[in-house]
Amino acid sequence: MTSVHIEPAAGNARFRMENLAITDYGSITNGLFYFASPTPGHVTFDVEWSGVKSRHRVRNADVDQHFGGEFVTTATQASWHDSNGGTLVFESSDDGQSTNFAQVGHEFNGAFFPG
């Protein structure tokens, strides 16, 4: 199951994915240099943004930029579960989670930048 729900003006969003097939390389080094064959795995995650902390409007009309948007700084909560066929399972915990930076918004750029 995949679920995406976004309410940028309210500062709320949620992205959930269940049982997504991945390739598990076991380590960053193996992922980069492929010392050993990867193992098939699956991940399930749920990320939720909520709790308006501040609002920001951005507009850069510079000809090389053409970027703008309305953004809401929020908190976020995430859960993660993965396994690689039963030999390894990892599951996140809510204990000690903190948000360094989270933002929900509506961006416009390039051809979508209003004149």
FITIBA-812353 format. One record per atom (N, C-alpha, C): residue number from 1; residue in one letter; atom name; x, y, z. Coordinates in Angstrom, 3 decimals. Example, Ala and Ser with C-alpha at 12.3 -4.5 7.8 and 13.67 -1.06 7.14 Angstrom:
+-----+------+------+----------+----------+----------+
| pos | code | site |        u |        v |        w |
+-----+------+------+----------+----------+----------+
|   1 |    A |    N |   13.190 |   -5.690 |    7.800 |
|   1 |    A |   CA |   12.300 |   -4.500 |    7.800 |
|   1 |    A |    C |   13.200 |   -3.300 |    7.800 |
|   2 |    S |    N |   12.850 |   -2.250 |    7.080 |
|   2 |    S |   CA |   13.670 |   -1.060 |    7.140 |
|   2 |    S |    C |   12.900 |    0.030 |    7.870 |
+-----+------+------+----------+----------+----------+
This chain:
+-----+------+------+----------+----------+----------+
| pos | code | site |        u |        v |        w |
+-----+------+------+----------+----------+----------+
|   1 |    M |    N |    0.838 |   -1.181 |    0.000 |
|   1 |    M |   CA |    0.000 |    0.000 |    0.000 |
|   1 |    M |    C |    0.884 |    1.245 |    0.000 |
|   2 |    T |    N |    0.553 |    2.165 |   -0.846 |
|   2 |    T |   CA |    1.224 |    3.453 |   -0.882 |
|   2 |    T |    C |    0.169 |    4.521 |   -0.637 |
|   3 |    S |    N |    0.527 |    5.510 |    0.162 |
|   3 |    S |   CA |   -0.413 |    6.566 |    0.463 |
|   3 |    S |    C |    0.341 |    7.884 |    0.571 |
|   4 |    V |    N |   -0.157 |    8.892 |   -0.126 |
|   4 |    V |   CA |    0.402 |   10.238 |   -0.048 |
|   4 |    V |    C |   -0.752 |   11.197 |    0.184 |
|   5 |    H |    N |   -0.617 |   12.032 |    1.202 |
|   5 |    H |   CA |   -1.635 |   13.032 |    1.508 |
|   5 |    H |    C |   -0.900 |   14.333 |    1.802 |
|   6 |    I |    N |   -1.255 |   15.409 |    1.097 |
|   6 |    I |   CA |   -0.545 |   16.672 |    1.243 |
|   6 |    I |    C |   -1.535 |   17.822 |    1.375 |
|   7 |    E |    N |   -1.351 |   18.630 |    2.397 |
|   7 |    E |   CA |   -2.095 |   19.872 |    2.599 |
|   7 |    E |    C |   -1.070 |   20.965 |    2.891 |
|   8 |    P |    N |   -0.410 |   21.512 |    1.857 |
|   8 |    P |   CA |    0.691 |   22.447 |    2.095 |
|   8 |    P |    C |    0.305 |   23.666 |    2.925 |
|   9 |    A |    N |   -0.842 |   24.263 |    2.667 |
|   9 |    A |   CA |   -1.239 |   25.467 |    3.399 |
|   9 |    A |    C |   -1.451 |   25.177 |    4.884 |
|  10 |    A |    N |   -1.895 |   23.978 |    5.210 |
|  10 |    A |   CA |   -2.117 |   23.600 |    6.605 |
|  10 |    A |    C |   -0.840 |   23.091 |    7.270 |
|  11 |    G |    N |    0.219 |   22.867 |    6.473 |
|  11 |    G |   CA |    1.468 |   22.364 |    7.028 |
|  11 |    G |    C |    1.419 |   20.882 |    7.352 |
|  12 |    N |    N |    0.559 |   20.149 |    6.664 |
|  12 |    N |   CA |    0.407 |   18.714 |    6.912 |
|  12 |    N |    C |    0.746 |   17.915 |    5.665 |
|  13 |    A |    N |    1.409 |   16.795 |    5.869 |
|  13 |    A |   CA |    1.676 |   15.863 |    4.779 |
|  13 |    A |    C |    1.988 |   14.501 |    5.395 |
|  14 |    R |    N |    1.736 |   13.455 |    4.618 |
|  14 |    R |   CA |    2.050 |   12.103 |    5.077 |
|  14 |    R |    C |    2.396 |   11.246 |    3.866 |
|  15 |    F |    N |    3.448 |   10.443 |    4.007 |
|  15 |    F |   CA |    3.884 |    9.539 |    2.950 |
|  15 |    F |    C |    4.114 |    8.180 |    3.586 |
|  16 |    R |    N |    3.314 |    7.204 |    3.145 |
|  16 |    R |   CA |    3.408 |    5.841 |    3.667 |
|  16 |    R |    C |    3.661 |    4.869 |    2.522 |
|  17 |    M |    N |    4.495 |    3.892 |    2.779 |
|  17 |    M |   CA |    4.779 |    2.854 |    1.795 |
|  17 |    M |    C |    4.922 |    1.545 |    2.561 |
|  18 |    E |    N |    4.297 |    0.494 |    2.053 |
|  18 |    E |   CA |    4.378 |   -0.817 |    2.694 |
|  18 |    E |    C |    4.992 |   -1.836 |    1.752 |
|  19 |    N |    N |    5.954 |   -2.572 |    2.275 |
|  19 |    N |   CA |    6.522 |   -3.725 |    1.592 |
|  19 |    N |    C |    7.144 |   -3.382 |    0.234 |
|  20 |    L |    N |    7.888 |   -2.299 |    0.172 |
|  20 |    L |   CA |    8.557 |   -1.875 |   -1.049 |
|  20 |    L |    C |    9.808 |   -2.725 |   -1.269 |
|  21 |    A |    N |    9.907 |   -3.367 |   -2.425 |
|  21 |    A |   CA |   11.073 |   -4.198 |   -2.738 |
|  21 |    A |    C |   12.294 |   -3.312 |   -2.971 |
|  22 |    I |    N |   13.413 |   -3.660 |   -2.320 |
|  22 |    I |   CA |   14.670 |   -2.924 |   -2.477 |
|  22 |    I |    C |   15.824 |   -3.907 |   -2.688 |
|  23 |    T |    N |   16.970 |   -3.374 |   -3.076 |
|  23 |    T |   CA |   18.202 |   -4.151 |   -3.141 |
|  23 |    T |    C |   19.045 |   -3.743 |   -1.942 |
|  24 |    D |    N |   19.371 |   -4.691 |   -1.062 |
|  24 |    D |   CA |   20.115 |   -4.418 |    0.162 |
|  24 |    D |    C |   21.586 |   -4.789 |   -0.049 |
|  25 |    Y |    N |   22.444 |   -3.781 |   -0.089 |
|  25 |    Y |   CA |   23.872 |   -4.000 |   -0.296 |
|  25 |    Y |    C |   24.612 |   -4.262 |    1.021 |
|  26 |    G |    N |   23.941 |   -4.059 |    2.147 |
|  26 |    G |   CA |   24.525 |   -4.377 |    3.441 |
|  26 |    G |    C |   25.390 |   -3.290 |    4.037 |
|  27 |    S |    N |   26.032 |   -2.479 |    3.207 |
|  27 |    S |   CA |   26.873 |   -1.381 |    3.696 |
|  27 |    S |    C |   27.046 |   -0.371 |    2.565 |
|  28 |    I |    N |   27.423 |    0.834 |    2.932 |
|  28 |    I |   CA |   27.664 |    1.870 |    1.927 |
|  28 |    I |    C |   28.833 |    1.460 |    1.024 |
|  29 |    T |    N |   29.878 |    0.907 |    1.637 |
|  29 |    T |   CA |   31.052 |    0.488 |    0.861 |
|  29 |    T |    C |   30.672 |   -0.542 |   -0.199 |
|  30 |    N |    N |   29.891 |   -1.529 |    0.177 |
|  30 |    N |   CA |   29.474 |   -2.545 |   -0.791 |
|  30 |    N |    C |   28.552 |   -1.936 |   -1.852 |
|  31 |    G |    N |   27.714 |   -0.999 |   -1.456 |
|  31 |    G |   CA |   26.842 |   -0.335 |   -2.420 |
|  31 |    G |    C |   27.620 |    0.451 |   -3.460 |
|  32 |    L |    N |   28.763 |    1.008 |   -3.051 |
|  32 |    L |   CA |   29.591 |    1.788 |   -3.978 |
|  32 |    L |    C |   30.529 |    0.931 |   -4.818 |
|  33 |    F |    N |   31.103 |   -0.115 |   -4.199 |
|  33 |    F |   CA |   32.161 |   -0.871 |   -4.876 |
|  33 |    F |    C |   31.779 |   -2.306 |   -5.204 |
|  34 |    Y |    N |   30.622 |   -2.771 |   -4.724 |
|  34 |    Y |   CA |   30.076 |   -4.078 |   -5.084 |
|  34 |    Y |    C |   31.058 |   -5.221 |   -4.813 |
|  35 |    F |    N |   31.484 |   -5.352 |   -3.541 |
|  35 |    F |   CA |   32.361 |   -6.449 |   -3.120 |
|  35 |    F |    C |   31.599 |   -7.768 |   -3.006 |
|  36 |    A |    N |   30.327 |   -7.688 |   -2.620 |
|  36 |    A |   CA |   29.501 |   -8.890 |   -2.431 |
|  36 |    A |    C |   28.152 |   -8.661 |   -3.094 |
|  37 |    S |    N |   27.514 |   -9.733 |   -3.466 |
|  37 |    S |   CA |   26.201 |   -9.627 |   -4.110 |
|  37 |    S |    C |   25.171 |   -9.061 |   -3.138 |
|  38 |    P |    N |   24.290 |   -8.200 |   -3.622 |
|  38 |    P |   CA |   23.246 |   -7.658 |   -2.754 |
|  38 |    P |    C |   22.193 |   -8.719 |   -2.437 |
|  39 |    T |    N |   21.408 |   -8.425 |   -1.432 |
|  39 |    T |   CA |   20.331 |   -9.302 |   -0.993 |
|  39 |    T |    C |   19.007 |   -8.598 |   -1.249 |
|  40 |    P |    N |   17.996 |   -9.284 |   -1.750 |
|  40 |    P |   CA |   16.689 |   -8.644 |   -1.888 |
|  40 |    P |    C |   16.122 |   -8.320 |   -0.505 |
|  41 |    G |    N |   15.470 |   -7.202 |   -0.403 |
|  41 |    G |   CA |   14.869 |   -6.803 |    0.861 |
|  41 |    G |    C |   13.555 |   -6.080 |    0.646 |
|  42 |    H |    N |   12.918 |   -5.719 |    1.741 |
|  42 |    H |   CA |   11.659 |   -4.970 |    1.713 |
|  42 |    H |    C |   11.663 |   -3.926 |    2.813 |
|  43 |    V |    N |   11.103 |   -2.753 |    2.519 |
|  43 |    V |   CA |   10.977 |   -1.703 |    3.530 |
|  43 |    V |    C |    9.533 |   -1.245 |    3.629 |
|  44 |    T |    N |    9.187 |   -0.809 |    4.824 |
|  44 |    T |   CA |    7.908 |   -0.176 |    5.109 |
|  44 |    T |    C |    8.229 |    1.086 |    5.889 |
|  45 |    F |    N |    7.661 |    2.215 |    5.482 |
|  45 |    F |   CA |    7.919 |    3.444 |    6.224 |
|  45 |    F |    C |    6.682 |    4.334 |    6.235 |
|  46 |    D |    N |    6.671 |    5.240 |    7.205 |
|  46 |    D |   CA |    5.567 |    6.178 |    7.388 |
|  46 |    D |    C |    6.179 |    7.476 |    7.905 |
|  47 |    V |    N |    6.069 |    8.545 |    7.130 |
|  47 |    V |   CA |    6.610 |    9.846 |    7.516 |
|  47 |    V |    C |    5.458 |   10.840 |    7.541 |
|  48 |    E |    N |    5.347 |   11.577 |    8.653 |
|  48 |    E |   CA |    4.249 |   12.537 |    8.792 |
|  48 |    E |    C |    4.809 |   13.894 |    9.212 |
|  49 |    W |    N |    4.425 |   14.944 |    8.464 |
|  49 |    W |   CA |    4.797 |   16.314 |    8.762 |
|  49 |    W |    C |    3.571 |   17.006 |    9.348 |
|  50 |    S |    N |    3.730 |   17.703 |   10.465 |
|  50 |    S |   CA |    2.603 |   18.431 |   11.068 |
|  50 |    S |    C |    3.128 |   19.401 |   12.117 |
|  51 |    G |    N |    2.253 |   20.309 |   12.544 |
|  51 |    G |   CA |    2.605 |   21.269 |   13.586 |
|  51 |    G |    C |    3.317 |   22.485 |   13.032 |
|  52 |    V |    N |    2.566 |   23.484 |   12.593 |
|  52 |    V |   CA |    3.133 |   24.688 |   11.980 |
|  52 |    V |    C |    4.016 |   25.431 |   12.982 |
|  53 |    K |    N |    5.268 |   25.639 |   12.593 |
|  53 |    K |   CA |    6.204 |   26.427 |   13.408 |
|  53 |    K |    C |    6.398 |   27.822 |   12.825 |
|  54 |    S |    N |    6.451 |   27.901 |   11.492 |
|  54 |    S |   CA |    6.587 |   29.202 |   10.824 |
|  54 |    S |    C |    6.181 |   29.055 |    9.364 |
|  55 |    R |    N |    5.902 |   30.196 |    8.745 |
|  55 |    R |   CA |    5.515 |   30.243 |    7.326 |
|  55 |    R |    C |    6.470 |   31.175 |    6.590 |
|  56 |    H |    N |    6.789 |   30.809 |    5.338 |
|  56 |    H |   CA |    7.733 |   31.606 |    4.544 |
|  56 |    H |    C |    7.247 |   31.693 |    3.105 |
|  57 |    R |    N |    7.329 |   32.891 |    2.545 |
|  57 |    R |   CA |    7.098 |   33.085 |    1.110 |
|  57 |    R |    C |    8.434 |   33.414 |    0.476 |
|  58 |    V |    N |    8.701 |   32.771 |   -0.641 |
|  58 |    V |   CA |    9.963 |   32.979 |   -1.347 |
|  58 |    V |    C |    9.642 |   33.353 |   -2.783 |
|  59 |    R |    N |   10.342 |   34.358 |   -3.289 |
|  59 |    R |   CA |   10.172 |   34.727 |   -4.691 |
|  59 |    R |    C |   11.509 |   35.253 |   -5.202 |
|  60 |    N |    N |   12.080 |   34.573 |   -6.179 |
|  60 |    N |   CA |   13.311 |   35.007 |   -6.806 |
|  60 |    N |    C |   13.039 |   35.081 |   -8.303 |
|  61 |    A |    N |   12.804 |   36.302 |   -8.786 |
|  61 |    A |   CA |   12.448 |   36.509 |  -10.185 |
|  61 |    A |    C |   13.670 |   36.653 |  -11.085 |
|  62 |    D |    N |   14.868 |   36.530 |  -10.528 |
|  62 |    D |   CA |   16.084 |   36.613 |  -11.331 |
|  62 |    D |    C |   15.955 |   35.701 |  -12.545 |
|  63 |    V |    N |   16.368 |   36.174 |  -13.708 |
|  63 |    V |   CA |   16.204 |   35.436 |  -14.952 |
|  63 |    V |    C |   16.859 |   34.052 |  -14.892 |
|  64 |    D |    N |   17.917 |   33.900 |  -14.116 |
|  64 |    D |   CA |   18.596 |   32.608 |  -13.999 |
|  64 |    D |    C |   17.985 |   31.716 |  -12.911 |
|  65 |    Q |    N |   17.064 |   32.243 |  -12.121 |
|  65 |    Q |   CA |   16.513 |   31.487 |  -11.001 |
|  65 |    Q |    C |   15.049 |   31.097 |  -11.222 |
|  66 |    H |    N |   14.190 |   32.104 |  -11.347 |
|  66 |    H |   CA |   12.739 |   31.887 |  -11.496 |
|  66 |    H |    C |   12.241 |   30.794 |  -10.541 |
|  67 |    F |    N |   12.311 |   31.109 |   -9.267 |
|  67 |    F |   CA |   11.925 |   30.163 |   -8.229 |
|  67 |    F |    C |   11.088 |   30.878 |   -7.196 |
|  68 |    G |    N |   10.055 |   30.220 |   -6.714 |
|  68 |    G |   CA |    9.254 |   30.800 |   -5.653 |
|  68 |    G |    C |    8.392 |   29.737 |   -4.994 |
|  69 |    G |    N |    7.730 |   30.143 |   -3.934 |
|  69 |    G |   CA |    6.841 |   29.203 |   -3.280 |
|  69 |    G |    C |    6.384 |   29.686 |   -1.924 |
|  70 |    E |    N |    5.502 |   28.917 |   -1.343 |
|  70 |    E |   CA |    5.011 |   29.148 |    0.011 |
|  70 |    E |    C |    5.324 |   27.889 |    0.808 |
|  71 |    F |    N |    6.049 |   28.056 |    1.905 |
|  71 |    F |   CA |    6.549 |   26.918 |    2.670 |
|  71 |    F |    C |    6.163 |   27.049 |    4.133 |
|  72 |    V |    N |    5.924 |   25.914 |    4.773 |
|  72 |    V |   CA |    5.579 |   25.859 |    6.186 |
|  72 |    V |    C |    6.607 |   24.973 |    6.874 |
|  73 |    T |    N |    7.307 |   25.528 |    7.860 |
|  73 |    T |   CA |    8.244 |   24.739 |    8.654 |
|  73 |    T |    C |    7.439 |   23.997 |    9.713 |
|  74 |    T |    N |    7.705 |   22.690 |    9.842 |
|  74 |    T |   CA |    6.917 |   21.829 |   10.720 |
|  74 |    T |    C |    7.832 |   20.904 |   11.524 |
|  75 |    A |    N |    7.208 |   20.061 |   12.308 |
|  75 |    A |   CA |    7.895 |   18.929 |   12.929 |
|  75 |    A |    C |    7.594 |   17.712 |   12.069 |
|  76 |    T |    N |    8.294 |   16.627 |   12.310 |
|  76 |    T |   CA |    8.021 |   15.402 |   11.576 |
|  76 |    T |    C |    8.233 |   14.192 |   12.473 |
|  77 |    Q |    N |    7.556 |   13.132 |   12.140 |
|  77 |    Q |   CA |    7.683 |   11.862 |   12.852 |
|  77 |    Q |    C |    7.827 |   10.779 |   11.797 |
|  78 |    A |    N |    8.759 |    9.863 |   11.985 |
|  78 |    A |   CA |    8.989 |    8.818 |   10.985 |
|  78 |    A |    C |    9.124 |    7.457 |   11.653 |
|  79 |    S |    N |    8.626 |    6.458 |   10.954 |
|  79 |    S |   CA |    8.869 |    5.074 |   11.373 |
|  79 |    S |    C |    9.395 |    4.309 |   10.170 |
|  80 |    W |    N |   10.230 |    3.291 |   10.433 |
|  80 |    W |   CA |   10.912 |    2.551 |    9.366 |
|  80 |    W |    C |   11.057 |    1.110 |    9.797 |
|  81 |    H |    N |   10.788 |    0.208 |    8.885 |
|  81 |    H |   CA |   10.980 |   -1.218 |    9.138 |
|  81 |    H |    C |   11.553 |   -1.825 |    7.863 |
|  82 |    D |    N |   12.634 |   -2.583 |    8.001 |
|  82 |    D |   CA |   13.145 |   -3.271 |    6.822 |
|  82 |    D |    C |   13.605 |   -4.673 |    7.181 |
|  83 |    S |    N |   13.637 |   -5.514 |    6.172 |
|  83 |    S |   CA |   14.127 |   -6.885 |    6.345 |
|  83 |    S |    C |   14.705 |   -7.364 |    5.022 |
|  84 |    N |    N |   15.617 |   -8.318 |    5.111 |
|  84 |    N |   CA |   16.210 |   -8.867 |    3.891 |
|  84 |    N |    C |   15.990 |  -10.375 |    3.846 |
|  85 |    G |    N |   14.781 |  -10.775 |    3.881 |
|  85 |    G |   CA |   14.458 |  -12.190 |    3.774 |
|  85 |    G |    C |   14.533 |  -12.950 |    5.087 |
|  86 |    G |    N |   14.474 |  -12.243 |    6.212 |
|  86 |    G |   CA |   14.423 |  -12.917 |    7.497 |
|  86 |    G |    C |   15.729 |  -12.983 |    8.251 |
|  87 |    T |    N |   16.875 |  -12.759 |    7.589 |
|  87 |    T |   CA |   18.145 |  -12.838 |    8.304 |
|  87 |    T |    C |   18.467 |  -11.547 |    9.046 |
|  88 |    L |    N |   17.939 |  -10.431 |    8.590 |
|  88 |    L |   CA |   18.182 |   -9.152 |    9.233 |
|  88 |    L |    C |   16.898 |   -8.346 |    9.225 |
|  89 |    V |    N |   16.548 |   -7.818 |   10.376 |
|  89 |    V |   CA |   15.367 |   -6.957 |   10.488 |
|  89 |    V |    C |   15.781 |   -5.718 |   11.269 |
|  90 |    F |    N |   15.386 |   -4.549 |   10.781 |
|  90 |    F |   CA |   15.626 |   -3.299 |   11.494 |
|  90 |    F |    C |   14.296 |   -2.584 |   11.630 |
|  91 |    E |    N |   14.028 |   -2.055 |   12.807 |
|  91 |    E |   CA |   12.804 |   -1.287 |   13.021 |
|  91 |    E |    C |   13.147 |   -0.063 |   13.847 |
|  92 |    S |    N |   12.694 |    1.107 |   13.412 |
|  92 |    S |   CA |   12.977 |    2.343 |   14.134 |
|  92 |    S |    C |   12.156 |    2.397 |   15.409 |
|  93 |    S |    N |   12.546 |    3.308 |   16.279 |
|  93 |    S |   CA |   11.850 |    3.517 |   17.548 |
|  93 |    S |    C |   11.455 |    4.983 |   17.649 |
|  94 |    D |    N |   10.364 |    5.259 |   18.327 |
|  94 |    D |   CA |    9.955 |    6.648 |   18.555 |
|  94 |    D |    C |   10.804 |    7.313 |   19.637 |
|  95 |    D |    N |   11.508 |    6.521 |   20.436 |
|  95 |    D |   CA |   12.326 |    7.058 |   21.521 |
|  95 |    D |    C |   13.451 |    7.921 |   20.976 |
|  96 |    G |    N |   13.519 |    9.145 |   21.434 |
|  96 |    G |   CA |   14.627 |   10.018 |   21.079 |
|  96 |    G |    C |   14.553 |   10.661 |   19.716 |
|  97 |    Q |    N |   13.462 |   10.488 |   18.982 |
|  97 |    Q |   CA |   13.363 |   11.146 |   17.672 |
|  97 |    Q |    C |   13.207 |   12.646 |   17.864 |
|  98 |    S |    N |   13.941 |   13.401 |   17.077 |
|  98 |    S |   CA |   13.786 |   14.855 |   17.086 |
|  98 |    S |    C |   13.907 |   15.356 |   15.655 |
|  99 |    T |    N |   13.333 |   16.505 |   15.398 |
|  99 |    T |   CA |   13.335 |   17.085 |   14.062 |
|  99 |    T |    C |   14.353 |   18.204 |   14.002 |
| 100 |    N |    N |   15.324 |   18.087 |   13.093 |
| 100 |    N |   CA |   16.255 |   19.185 |   12.856 |
| 100 |    N |    C |   15.648 |   20.197 |   11.896 |
| 101 |    F |    N |   14.979 |   19.705 |   10.858 |
| 101 |    F |   CA |   14.331 |   20.597 |    9.893 |
| 101 |    F |    C |   13.313 |   19.800 |    9.095 |
| 102 |    A |    N |   12.123 |   20.335 |    8.964 |
| 102 |    A |   CA |   11.087 |   19.722 |    8.137 |
| 102 |    A |    C |   10.265 |   20.847 |    7.525 |
| 103 |    Q |    N |    9.855 |   20.656 |    6.280 |
| 103 |    Q |   CA |    9.120 |   21.708 |    5.597 |
| 103 |    Q |    C |    8.157 |   21.102 |    4.586 |
| 104 |    V |    N |    6.973 |   21.695 |    4.515 |
| 104 |    V |   CA |    5.951 |   21.330 |    3.541 |
| 104 |    V |    C |    5.670 |   22.593 |    2.746 |
| 105 |    G |    N |    5.431 |   22.455 |    1.447 |
| 105 |    G |   CA |    5.167 |   23.666 |    0.703 |
| 105 |    G |    C |    4.729 |   23.428 |   -0.718 |
| 106 |    H |    N |    4.515 |   24.534 |   -1.378 |
| 106 |    H |   CA |    4.121 |   24.552 |   -2.784 |
| 106 |    H |    C |    5.180 |   25.391 |   -3.497 |
| 107 |    E |    N |    5.875 |   24.771 |   -4.422 |
| 107 |    E |   CA |    6.970 |   25.423 |   -5.141 |
| 107 |    E |    C |    6.586 |   25.650 |   -6.590 |
| 108 |    F |    N |    7.072 |   26.747 |   -7.158 |
| 108 |    F |   CA |    6.920 |   26.956 |   -8.598 |
| 108 |    F |    C |    8.251 |   27.452 |   -9.136 |
| 109 |    N |    N |    8.614 |   26.964 |  -10.334 |
| 109 |    N |   CA |    9.883 |   27.363 |  -10.937 |
| 109 |    N |    C |    9.822 |   27.173 |  -12.446 |
| 110 |    G |    N |   10.873 |   27.630 |  -13.115 |
| 110 |    G |   CA |   10.979 |   27.463 |  -14.561 |
| 110 |    G |    C |    9.763 |   27.977 |  -15.302 |
| 111 |    A |    N |    9.191 |   27.152 |  -16.180 |
| 111 |    A |   CA |    8.040 |   27.539 |  -16.987 |
| 111 |    A |    C |    6.805 |   27.790 |  -16.129 |
| 112 |    F |    N |    6.776 |   27.265 |  -14.904 |
| 112 |    F |   CA |    5.630 |   27.427 |  -14.012 |
| 112 |    F |    C |    5.742 |   28.666 |  -13.125 |
| 113 |    F |    N |    6.836 |   29.425 |  -13.272 |
| 113 |    F |   CA |    7.048 |   30.645 |  -12.483 |
| 113 |    F |    C |    6.154 |   31.738 |  -13.041 |
| 114 |    P |    N |    5.269 |   32.299 |  -12.191 |
| 114 |    P |   CA |    4.384 |   33.366 |  -12.692 |
| 114 |    P |    C |    5.168 |   34.632 |  -12.986 |
| 115 |    G |    N |    4.867 |   35.251 |  -14.127 |
| 115 |    G |   CA |    5.566 |   36.437 |  -14.579 |
| 115 |    G |    C |    5.537 |   37.542 |  -13.634 |
+-----+------+------+----------+----------+----------+
